[in-house]
């Protein structure tokens, strides 16, 4: 080798074809990167083999990891929300330019210090949209004190729904009475004599006895939680002492009466449900031979067992007060009505209360009317509907009067809710005044979840950021 030669590179550079030391052309690399961004590693590798490129998933992810993230242009309106790397364990923060509906960054956690530092490094944000998180509120106060914070309207209504559900959960007996009254009213409206179907035979004595034992145990736990609370114990200490989670302790302390569990409906779970109306119709017409009914619904697509049909026909007979296959001759039996509708749980009742009136069906309107007639619920329903209206129609002029009314009510959940709104007053008032919404952020979070699940356990913050931000 001639060490005196000044020339060191003896190959011609072709920058239009490939970069130095590259093992593939620039055009092929661009196509592989596009596949990796769209599909990730495993799915991208499958497609690349179909196209004749023959590259592994790890190589695709390696190419993605070398890509630079897009430069950040500080937006005037910024949407902030959290997302889960692993639900209830680790979370991150997504930042979205709401003017362009474009995500601009992912943060590795949802701590106040992280968001505050980002805002300090990117000054110029004028409007910050967020949920009711105290952590994000603190971060925005520190990182962008001059920016206007806006509480998202969806989250305000979501918080309201939780408050209404808490209130209704303490009135389990009232809800059960309204549910029974509503079912009987729908039956009594019929022209002929009718009877309601008997309860499902799934509630066997042993099951009922076990459920009652569980209820007694939960009641003892509830009473013990309140006893320790009155003694000055913290929620965490109570949870460790009693042997339940902190969430359970907090839920128990939110209501002054024992929260009864609502009966669950099996609607939508049985293979027989789509054929019950046909069976009921044939039964009321006098066609009660089970084998014939079973064959008829089999022709219609029923794939369940014969015994399931038998149990349902037995329920119909029990509703009429007769035994299966022992029908009296010369006696007209009343028509059987099967009320296939979900039970009136606190969550369903809260949903009905907060729905727009024009979207309620006749049965739901009747339930709402009966709930409003209950003295224990009238004030709660009035407060809930009034707040929902001022949020939906953006009526900031009545916010102050609502807060005063809620704070002076006898309803503890609404008092706490009003106090939390008062502490976040400026953001709440901006939320019911401006058109700014965190809706686009929620949409991007759904796309982020899809990408995260596509990559299973390999979706670290660096790789996830590149697939998420570069795909726009």
Buried (B, 14 or more C-beta within 10 A) or exposed (E): EEEEEEEEEEEEEEEEEBEEEEEBBBEBBEBBBEBBBEBBBBBBBEBBEEEEBEBBBEBBBEBBEEBEEBEBEBBEBBBBBBBBBEEEEEBBBBBBBBBEBBBBBBBBBBBBEBBBBBBEEBEEBEBBBBBBBEBBBBBBBBBBEEBBBBBBBBBBBBBBBBBBBBBBBBBBEBBBBBBEBBBEEBEEEEEEEBBBBBEEEEEEEEEEEEEEEEEEEBEEBBEBBBEBBEEEBEBEEBBEEBEBEBEBBEBBBBBEEBBBEBBEBEEEEBEBBEBBEBBBEBBBEEEBEBEEBBEBBBEEEBEBEEEBBBBBBBBBBBBBEBEBEEEEEEEEBBBBBBEBBBBBBBBBBBBBBBBEEEEBEEBBEBBBEBBBEBEBBEBBBEBBBBBBEBBEEEBBEBBEEBBEBBBEBEBBBBBBBBEBBBEBEEBBBBBBBBEBBBBBBBEBBEEBEEBBEBBEEBBEEEBBBBBBBBEE
